[in-house]
C-alpha cells in the first residue's frame, strides 16, 4: 500500500511539467491526433515534440558554430597567402573521401563558410547571435540581402519573429527592411508617451500579397481574407501579436459597435485595435479609431494591462496629411499602409537608396542599391 501511494505522488508531480510543455507543443500534438493518433497520449506527444525541438536547436547551434570555425580557419589561411583557391578544392575532395555521404563540405559550401565568417566577424552586435539561426537562413540572407546593415536587420528580425525559411524569403522579397524604417513611422504623441518602445513593434506598411485580393476589393473582402489567412497575417504583424476577436463588440450607452480586428500584444501588454480602410487615409478616420480605443480602455482592458493602441490600416496614405492628423490626436494611434502585391525591384531599389540617404551621415557617399539587380 505504501508503494502505491508513493507512486501516485510521483505521477501527480510530473503532470504540471507536461501542462507547461503543452503551451509550446500543443499545435503539433493536435495535428498528430487529427492524423489518427490516440487522444489518451496527447501529453506524451507534447513532451516528445518539445524534446525534438530542443535537439534540433542544439544540433543547429553546433553546426553553425562549426561552420563559423571552418570559415575563420579558411579565411585566415587565404589571407596569409598560405592557401589559394585550389587548396580549398583539394580540401573538399579530401573531406568527401573521409566523410562519404556528408554534403556539407563541398567546395562551394566551404567558400560560403568563409563568406559567412568574413561577413560578420567585425560586427560585435551580430556575431554572437548567428548561432540562433539555421544555416539555410544564413545562406538566404547572404545571397539575397546586401549590404551588411540590411543583413543585420534580417538576422535580428528572423530571430525575434522566428521566421521559417519561406517567410524569411518572402520578407526579403517584399522589402521588409524598408517597411521597418523607424524614420517613416507615423504615430500620435500619445503612443510615444504611454508606450515608448511600441514604435519598434509596428510597421509603416504591412505586405499582405498572400491574400490574393482583387484590385477593386471591398473592406468586407479585406476583412474576410485576413481571417482566412490569420496565421500568415499574424506572422506579418510580428511574433508577440495574439488574436482576440473579429468584429469585436463594444457597447457604449445604448449603441452597439464592432471593431474590425482586435489583438493583444504580449510584449507591450496591451490590446491593439485594427480598423480597416480600403481607400486613401482621411483624417476623419482617426475619430472612429480613437473612439474604439477609448471603449477598449474603459470597458475591456484588464487592470494589469496598459492603455490600448489603435492602428488604422489603409490602402495608401499621404505622410504629411497623416503627420498633421496625428499631431493633435490624444489617443495612442498610428497609421499604416497595407500592400496587396510585391513591390517591383525598381521601386525597392529607389526606396532603399532613399533610406540610406536619410540615415547616412552628412557628406557621406550614399551607396547604390545595386544588390537588387543581382536577384532573379
Order of alpha helices (4+ residues) and beta strands (2+ residues): alpha-alpha-alpha-alpha-alpha-alpha-alpha-alpha-beta-alpha-beta-alpha-alpha-beta-beta-beta-alpha-beta-alpha-beta-alpha
